[in-house]
Amino acid sequence: MTKDPEQVVLEEINKVMDNFIDRIFELSQENLIEDGKIDTGTMFKTANVKRKFLHKEIIYPALYAESIEYGRVPGTMPPSQALEKWVRRKLGLTNEVQIRRAAFAIAKAIKKRGTQPTYFLRRAISKARAEFDL
């Protein structure tokens, strides 16, 4: 039994889409490494590609992934509790009061100045489009 020609074309398109999304994903991971955005590796390790026939989606489930991609505009303060583990690791503080104070000060600074976007995913898409000549 021969396959329906339309189905054959759609399967080929799906294969190309898989290759394209895999390249975008690979480049986005490389961008995170190059940008120094790998701390605990949570965002890096939990990222994945959701695949359906003719539908592909890159997923970065970490709560802060959007802030890494787009930055954070001044005026919004992240929860300082979310910064406490980072403060312990990066600043080497062990005193809980100092850790809370440092995390709160960093959160206030982010509220005042915001954070810069990295566009790790957007840059990956642009590079993959150029590689695939799209």
N, C-alpha and C positions, 0 to 999 in steps of 0.2 A: 504494500500500500504506500503510495507516494504522499508526501506531506503537502499540505496546502501551501502554495507559493507565498501567500501573505504571511502565514505562520512562520515560514522559513526566514523571511525578511525580518519579522519582529524578533525572532530568536537571535538573529545576527545583531540587530540593534541593541538588544538586551546585553549581549556579550560586550559590545563596544561601551555601553554604559557602565558595565561592571569594571572594565579596564580603566575608564575615565575616573570613576569614583574612587577606585583603589589608588590611583595616582594622586588625586587630590588629598586623600586621607594620608598617604605616605608623606607628601610635601607638608601638610599641616603639622604632622608629628615632628618632621625635621625643623620646621619653623619654631615650634615650641622649644626644642632643644637649643637651637641657635640663638633664640631670644632670651635664654636663661630662665624660662618659665617652668622648669621642672624643679620642684622642691621635694615634696614627698612622692611625687609620681602618680598621685591619685587621678588627676585629670588625664594624664598620658595613658595610664593603664586601663581606665574605665571607658575610654573612647572606643567607638565601634562603628561599623557600617550596617545599617538596617537595609536588607535587600528584599525586594518583591519584584515580580516580573514588571519590567519597564518603570520601576519606581525605586530610587535609591536615596538614602538619607544618612548623612554623617551625624553621629550623636556624640556630643561631649556632655555627659550628664552631671559633671561636677557643678555645684551651685555657683562657683565663681567663674566658670568658663566664659560667660557672656561679658563679664567685666574685663577679662583678659583680652578678648577679641575687640570689644568696642570702647574699652576704657570706662571710667566712671566720671560723670560730670560733677563739678563742684556743687555743693548744696545737699548732697545725700551722704549720710554717714553709715558706713558698714557696721554691723554689730561687732563691738570690740571683743566679745568672747570668741568670735571666729578668728581673730588675729592672735589669740593667746598662745596657741601651739606654735605658730610661726615665730613669735617673739622668743619662746623658749629655745627653739632650734637655732634661729639666726642670731639672736643677741646673747644667747648663753645664760640668760637669767634663770635663777632657781627660786628666788624669793617670790612667793605668790603675790604679795602686795606690789612689788616692783613690776612683776609680769602684767598684772591688771592695769597698773598706771601706764606702763609703756604701750600696751595694746590700745588703751583709751586715747592716749596722745596720738598714736598713729592713725586711729580712726578719725579723730578730729582733724588731723592734717589732710587726710583723704577728703573729708567733707569740705575743707577750705579750698584745696587745690585740685581735687579730683585725681584721676590717674590717666595716663596716656594709653590710647589703644595700641594693640600690637598688630591687629588684622592678620593673625597667623593663618586663619582659614581663608579669608578673602585673597590674601597673597598667594596661597596655594592654588586657589581656583584660577587666578590670572595666569600663573605659571603653567598649570596643566592645560589651560586653553591654548596657550602659545605652543606648547609641545605637541598638542593634538591638532594644531592649526585650525582652531575654531574661532 
